[in-house]
Amino acid sequence: MENALLLIFITTFLAELGDKTQLTTIAFASKYGLKTAFLGAILGLAAVNLIGAVIGQELGNLLPVSLIRKGAGILFITFGVLMLLGKL
């Protein structure tokens, strides 16, 4: 459990560095201040991640983990190609 929690924390932390959510939080902090922007960002990210965790748990109950990993990989590659082509 400790190793899984650390892995999830590090992976999420690195994935979120410099993304549009962080840039948006910077913009909000400049207008509304540190505390308001931080609390709003935490609540927004918590809600989105709760939805993802619920969906992930349900998918994990229905599908094999290997299929979920392959599907996630295909989605990441698809979004990356679309971004490179300027479609996203």
Stockholm file with secondary structure:
# STOCKHOLM 1.0

chainA/1-88         MENALLLIFITTFLAELGDKTQLTTIAFASKYGLKTAFLGAILGLAAVNLIGAVIGQELGNLLPVSLIRKGAGILFITFGVLMLLGKL
#=GR chainA/1-88 SS CHHHHHHHHHHHHHHHTTSHHHHHHHHHHHHHCHHHHHHHHHHHHHHHHHHHHHHHHHHHHHSCHHHHHHHHHHHHHHHHHHHHTTCC
#=GC SS_cons        CHHHHHHHHHHHHHHHTTSHHHHHHHHHHHHHCHHHHHHHHHHHHHHHHHHHHHHHHHHHHHSCHHHHHHHHHHHHHHHHHHHHTTCC
//
